[in-house]
Amino acid sequence: MIRLINLVTIETNGGPPRRLSSAQAQVAFARMLVERNVGTERHQLAETVWPEGLPDTWASALRSVVSRVRTFVTTSHDQPGVTPLVAQGGRYILRLPQDVVVDVECAEAAVTEAADAFANGSFVVAQQLAAGAVTSLRGSFLPSREGEWVNTMREQLEEVRLKALEIASLSSSSLGIEHHALRYAEEAVRRAPFRESAYRCRMTAHTRAGNRAEAIRSYQQLREVLAEELGISPAPETEAAYLGLLRAQEPWRAPGRFTALEPVLTAVTEGAHGASAHRVPSIPDA
C-alpha cells in the first residue's frame, strides 16, 4: 500500500512503514506514481518540484531528487542493478508490481462502485464503500507542498471526497441510520457551502429522520446562500425536492418495504454515469 494522504509512505506485509521525508522527493514521487502508466516528462517534473521557477542548475538538482525517489522505491527484493524507476525517452517511468495499491486510487474506485451500488438499490454495499473512501481521504494531499499540479490533484480528490460523503449520507438515510446520514451530509455542506447536492442530502437526512421542518430550513438556507453569494436560484432538482416537502402530509418514517420514494431523495451517480458534478439526479422509484 502506498499512501499519498498526509505522510507519504510505503506499507508492506510484515515490515514497518517506510516514509519519504524530503518534501521535493515527495511531490516528485507522487506525480510519477499517478502518471506511472505513461511516464512523466522531465521538464514537467521539474516544474512540479519547483513551481515558483526552475533553479539555474535544475537538471542536476532534479537528478538528485529522482535519486532519492529511486532509493525509496527500491527494495531488497529487487535484483542487483534493477530499479523500478527508470529514465526513458526524456521521461521518468515508475514500474511497480501489479499488487501495489495506492490510497487515493482505491478511494476513487470505491466511490465509483458505491455510486453503482446505490443506483442498483444495494444500500449496504454503497454505504460501506463510500464510508471507507471518506476514511481513506481524511487528511491532506501533500500538505507541505503547493503548485499547479498539487492544487489540481487536491481539487480532484476533494470532488471524490464530496461524492463519497453524499453517497454515504444517502445510503445511510435509505438504511435508516439517521445519525450517520446527517453527519455525512453536514460535513459535505461544510466543505462545499455552495454545492446543492450536499444540501439535498441534508434535506433527505432530516426528512428520513421525520424532521420535515429542519429539511425545509436547510432548503431556505441554501436559497439564501445562493442568492447572496452567487446571485442565482436553486436548481430544478432542489426545487422539486422542496416542493415534495411542502406536499408531504406527515414526516417520513422508514416503512417495512419500499414503494415510491419522495423527490427529495437523490443519488450521487455522476461519477459512474457522467452526470454533472454539481447536481445530482433523482432516484427512480424503487
RODO-2510 file (C-alpha; in nm, 4 decimals, decimal comma):
residues 286
     n   res          X          Y          Z
     1     m     0,0000     0,0000     0,0000
     2     i     0,1302     0,3419    -0,1000
     3     r    -0,0208     0,6374     0,0818
     4     l    -0,0176     0,9942    -0,0514
     5     i    -0,2605     1,1413     0,2030
     6     n    -0,0786     1,3059     0,4938
     7     l     0,2603     1,1294     0,5212
     8     v     0,3945     0,9709     0,2033
     9     t     0,4595     0,6093     0,2992
    10     i     0,5004     0,2593     0,1607
    11     e     0,3493    -0,0177     0,3727
    12     t     0,4421    -0,3803     0,3191
    13     n     0,3336    -0,7002     0,4889
    14     g     0,5468    -0,7806     0,7890
    15     g     0,7500    -0,4608     0,7892
    16     p     0,7226    -0,1090     0,9320
    17     p     0,6045     0,1741     0,7030
    18     r     0,8781     0,3453     0,5048
    19     r     0,8441     0,7237     0,4897
    20     l     0,9774     0,9721     0,2372
    21     s     1,0950     1,2724     0,4340
    22     s     1,2125     1,5106     0,1600
    23     a     0,9280     1,7417     0,0501
    24     q     1,0747     1,7715    -0,3016
    25     a     1,1080     1,3964    -0,3327
    26     q     0,7513     1,3527    -0,2055
    27     v     0,5940     1,5613    -0,4794
    28     a     0,8188     1,4078    -0,7459
    29     f     0,7274     1,0572    -0,6304
    30     a     0,3558     1,1445    -0,6155
    31     r     0,3475     1,2719    -0,9726
    32     m     0,5483     0,9801    -1,1112
    33     l     0,3194     0,7429    -0,9207
    34     v    -0,0018     0,8990    -1,0535
    35     e     0,1374     0,9083    -1,4094
    36     r     0,3171     0,5725    -1,3980
    37     n     0,1190     0,4317    -1,6912
    38     v     0,2521     0,6920    -1,9347
    39     g     0,5585     0,8312    -1,7589
    40     t     0,6361     1,1869    -1,6501
    41     e     0,8210     1,4268    -1,8820
    42     r     1,1423     1,5543    -1,7256
    43     h     1,0697     1,9264    -1,7600
    44     q     0,7148     1,8856    -1,6246
    45     l     0,8517     1,7001    -1,3243
    46     a     1,0987     1,9819    -1,2594
    47     e     0,8190     2,2408    -1,2725
    48     t     0,6247     2,0326    -1,0211
    49     v     0,9210     2,0206    -0,7841
    50     w     0,9987     2,3940    -0,8257
    51     p     0,6604     2,5590    -0,9066
    52     e     0,7892     2,9108    -0,8389
    53     g     1,0629     2,8868    -1,1018
    54     l     1,3378     2,6475    -1,2009
    55     p     1,6827     2,6984    -1,0454
    56     d     1,9768     2,7562    -1,2781
    57     t     2,1088     2,4081    -1,2061
    58     w     1,7657     2,2400    -1,2164
    59     a     1,8819     1,9480    -1,4321
    60     s     2,1394     1,8267    -1,1821
    61     a     1,9128     1,9144    -0,8893
    62     l     1,6327     1,7077    -1,0433
    63     r     1,8654     1,4110    -1,0806
    64     s     1,9355     1,4351    -0,7084
    65     v     1,5630     1,4395    -0,6282
    66     v     1,4973     1,1441    -0,8581
    67     s     1,7830     0,9566    -0,6923
    68     r     1,6090     0,9938    -0,3556
    69     v     1,2861     0,8609    -0,5034
    70     r     1,4702     0,5693    -0,6640
    71     t     1,6209     0,4754    -0,3283
    72     f     1,2758     0,4985    -0,1688
    73     v     1,1055     0,2616    -0,4145
    74     t     1,3921     0,0126    -0,4487
    75     t     1,3615    -0,2823    -0,2122
    76     s     1,5831    -0,5714    -0,1088
    77     h     1,3712    -0,7984    -0,3281
    78     d     1,4838    -0,6201    -0,6455
    79     q     1,7665    -0,7777    -0,8393
    80     p     2,1067    -0,6041    -0,8159
    81     g     2,1228    -0,3189    -1,0634
    82     v     1,7478    -0,3315    -1,1312
    83     t     1,5297    -0,0426    -1,0149
    84     p     1,1554     0,0291    -1,0520
    85     l     1,2337     0,3892    -1,1583
    86     v     1,3970     0,4372    -1,4971
    87     a     1,4622     0,7255    -1,7372
    88     q     1,3474     0,6572    -2,0906
    89     g     1,2897     0,8896    -2,3863
    90     g     1,3019     1,2066    -2,1775
    91     r     1,0525     1,0656    -1,9279
    92     y     1,0735     0,9063    -1,5879
    93     i     0,8806     0,5810    -1,5694
    94     l     0,7877     0,4123    -1,2432
    95     r     0,7280     0,0378    -1,2803
    96     l     0,5562    -0,1174    -0,9808
    97     p     0,4330    -0,4708    -0,9106
    98     q     0,0731    -0,5495    -1,0054
    99     d    -0,0315    -0,5993    -0,6442
   100     v     0,0647    -0,2442    -0,5394
   101     v    -0,2332    -0,0281    -0,4409
   102     v    -0,2472     0,3482    -0,3886
   103     d    -0,4763     0,5031    -0,1279
   104     v    -0,6192     0,7809    -0,3464
   105     e    -0,6804     0,5444    -0,6378
   106     c    -0,8560     0,2953    -0,4092
   107     a    -1,0792     0,5720    -0,2748
   108     e    -1,1753     0,6896    -0,6237
   109     a    -1,2563     0,3334    -0,7358
   110     a    -1,4610     0,2749    -0,4210
   111     v    -1,6728     0,5851    -0,4864
   112     t    -1,7438     0,4727    -0,8431
   113     e    -1,8504     0,1288    -0,7165
   114     a    -2,0574     0,2875    -0,4396
   115     a    -2,2453     0,5023    -0,6911
   116     d    -2,3275     0,1938    -0,8988
   117     a    -2,4367     0,0010    -0,5902
   118     f    -2,6612     0,2850    -0,4746
   119     a    -2,8199     0,3197    -0,8179
   120     n    -2,8958    -0,0544    -0,8078
   121     g    -3,0504    -0,0339    -0,4612
   122     s    -2,7622    -0,2075    -0,2816
   123     f    -2,7569     0,0461     0,0005
   124     v    -2,5472    -0,1577     0,2453
   125     v    -2,2685    -0,2049    -0,0103
   126     a    -2,2893     0,1602    -0,1153
   127     q    -2,2703     0,2812     0,2433
   128     q    -1,9703     0,0643     0,3274
   129     l    -1,7752     0,1612     0,0154
   130     a    -1,8488     0,5329     0,0477
   131     a    -1,7734     0,5435     0,4198
   132     g    -1,4450     0,3636     0,3564
   133     a    -1,3494     0,6190     0,0919
   134     v    -1,4291     0,9037     0,3303
   135     t    -1,1990     0,7480     0,5893
   136     s    -0,9200     0,6933     0,3359
   137     l    -0,9291     1,0583     0,2320
   138     r    -0,9113     1,2017     0,5838
   139     g    -0,6243     1,4462     0,5717
   140     s    -0,4443     1,6450     0,3031
   141     f    -0,2685     1,5530    -0,0184
   142     l     0,0992     1,6531     0,0178
   143     p     0,0220     1,9121     0,2891
   144     s     0,3712     2,0639     0,2776
   145     r     0,3629     2,1371    -0,0963
   146     e     0,1960     2,3909    -0,3277
   147     g     0,1883     2,4429    -0,7012
   148     e    -0,0390     2,3972    -1,0011
   149     w    -0,0185     2,0184    -1,0196
   150     v    -0,0615     1,9707    -0,6455
   151     n    -0,3603     2,2069    -0,6344
   152     t    -0,5218     2,0315    -0,9307
   153     m    -0,4842     1,6968    -0,7563
   154     r    -0,6341     1,8395    -0,4378
   155     e    -0,9366     1,9672    -0,6276
   156     q    -0,9899     1,6274    -0,7897
   157     l    -0,9595     1,4466    -0,4577
   158     e    -1,1953     1,6941    -0,2899
   159     e    -1,4567     1,6130    -0,5530
   160     v    -1,4095     1,2424    -0,4813
   161     r    -1,4443     1,3122    -0,1086
   162     l    -1,7659     1,5094    -0,1590
   163     k    -1,9183     1,2351    -0,3711
   164     a    -1,8237     0,9811    -0,1045
   165     l    -1,9861     1,1923     0,1668
   166     e    -2,3058     1,2305    -0,0344
   167     i    -2,3346     0,8609    -0,1162
   168     a    -2,2595     0,7683     0,2448
   169     s    -2,5303     1,0085     0,3612
   170     l    -2,7953     0,8940     0,1132
   171     s    -2,7187     0,5275     0,1734
   172     s    -2,7394     0,5775     0,5483
   173     s    -3,0739     0,7525     0,5021
   174     s    -3,2029     0,4620     0,2952
   175     l    -3,0924     0,2205     0,5671
   176     g    -3,2493     0,4251     0,8461
   177     i    -2,9118     0,5135     1,0024
   178     e    -3,0212     0,8697     1,0654
   179     h    -2,7287     0,9897     1,2774
   180     h    -2,4685     0,8909     1,0188
   181     a    -2,6817     1,0243     0,7337
   182     l    -2,6927     1,3703     0,8881
   183     r    -2,3276     1,3648     0,9930
   184     y    -2,2043     1,2905     0,6410
   185     a    -2,4407     1,5483     0,4901
   186     e    -2,3324     1,8180     0,7353
   187     e    -1,9679     1,7583     0,6505
   188     a    -2,0428     1,7811     0,2787
   189     v    -2,2231     2,1139     0,3270
   190     r    -1,9420     2,2448     0,5445
   191     r    -1,6777     2,1539     0,2875
   192     a    -1,8780     2,2841    -0,0119
   193     p    -2,1218     2,5559     0,1059
   194     f    -2,2495     2,6255    -0,2496
   195     r    -2,2973     2,2616    -0,3538
   196     e    -2,6694     2,1968    -0,3951
   197     s    -2,6400     1,8188    -0,3952
   198     a    -2,4882     1,8365    -0,0451
   199     y    -2,7856     2,0379     0,0797
   200     r    -3,0234     1,7905    -0,0822
   201     c    -2,8512     1,5121     0,1102
   202     r    -2,9072     1,7067     0,4311
   203     m    -3,2711     1,7610     0,3380
   204     t    -3,3059     1,3886     0,2784
   205     a    -3,1398     1,3043     0,6107
   206     h    -3,3759     1,5331     0,8038
   207     t    -3,6789     1,4057     0,6131
   208     r    -3,5938     1,0411     0,6735
   209     a    -3,5468     1,1223     1,0434
   210     g    -3,9013     1,2622     1,0497
   211     n    -3,7911     1,6258     1,0837
   212     r    -3,9554     1,7960     0,7872
   213     a    -3,9179     2,1427     0,9411
   214     e    -3,5369     2,1092     0,9524
   215     a    -3,5363     1,9851     0,5942
   216     i    -3,7283     2,2945     0,4864
   217     r    -3,4912     2,5177     0,6837
   218     s    -3,1973     2,3539     0,5041
   219     y    -3,3530     2,4460     0,1692
   220     q    -3,4123     2,8027     0,2861
   221     q    -3,0500     2,8303     0,3977
   222     l    -2,9328     2,7132     0,0556
   223     r    -3,1605     2,9583    -0,1238
   224     e    -3,0256     3,2481     0,0835
   225     v    -2,6626     3,1462     0,0328
   226     l    -2,7035     3,1145    -0,3434
   227     a    -2,8890     3,4441    -0,3725
   228     e    -2,6495     3,6455    -0,1547
   229     e    -2,3190     3,4961    -0,2684
   230     l    -2,3814     3,3919    -0,6301
   231     g    -2,6987     3,5742    -0,7331
   232     i    -2,8701     3,2561    -0,8530
   233     s    -3,1677     3,0414    -0,7559
   234     p    -3,1655     2,6718    -0,6615
   235     a    -3,1632     2,4177    -0,9430
   236     p    -3,4818     2,2412    -1,0601
   237     e    -3,3790     1,9237    -0,8734
   238     t    -3,3609     2,1175    -0,5480
   239     e    -3,6893     2,2982    -0,6134
   240     a    -3,8569     1,9634    -0,6821
   241     a    -3,7258     1,8286    -0,3522
   242     y    -3,8570     2,1367    -0,1708
   243     l    -4,2000     2,1092    -0,3319
   244     g    -4,2072     1,7438    -0,2288
   245     l    -4,1529     1,8522     0,1305
   246     l    -4,4348     2,1042     0,1116
   247     r    -4,6725     1,8435    -0,0291
   248     a    -4,5882     1,5858     0,2357
   249     q    -4,8702     1,5349     0,4850
   250     e    -4,6668     1,3637     0,7541
   251     p    -4,2970     1,3259     0,8405
   252     w    -4,1371     1,0330     0,6601
   253     r    -4,0831     0,7157     0,8619
   254     a    -3,8961     0,4083     0,7387
   255     p    -4,1576     0,1581     0,6114
   256     g    -4,1277    -0,2150     0,6218
   257     r    -4,0737    -0,2183     0,2451
   258     f    -4,0003     0,0462    -0,0168
   259     t    -4,2721     0,1625    -0,2556
   260     a    -4,2135     0,5025    -0,4160
   261     l    -3,9591     0,7496    -0,2841
   262     e    -4,0118     1,1211    -0,2339
   263     p    -3,8381     1,3511    -0,4864
   264     v    -3,6131     1,4773    -0,2058
   265     l    -3,4158     1,1524    -0,2145
   266     t    -3,1318     1,1868    -0,4645
   267     a    -2,8499     0,9675    -0,5910
   268     v    -2,4880     1,0536    -0,6480
   269     t    -2,4236     0,8702    -0,9738
   270     e    -2,2434     1,1343    -1,1756
   271     g    -1,9062     0,9649    -1,1305
   272     a    -2,0377     0,6394    -1,2731
   273     h    -2,2735     0,7766    -1,5379
   274     g    -2,1054     1,1044    -1,6443
   275     a    -2,3628     1,3468    -1,4981
   276     s    -2,2812     1,6929    -1,3664
   277     a    -2,0601     1,7060    -1,0596
   278     h    -2,2739     1,9816    -0,9095
   279     r    -2,6259     1,8451    -0,9441
   280     v    -2,7470     1,5023    -0,8525
   281     p    -3,0233     1,3183    -1,0421
   282     s    -3,3264     1,1848    -0,8615
   283     i    -3,3593     0,8181    -0,7771
   284     p    -3,6189     0,6293    -0,9824
   285     d    -3,8985     0,4612    -0,7937
   286     a    -3,7660     0,1601    -0,6057
***
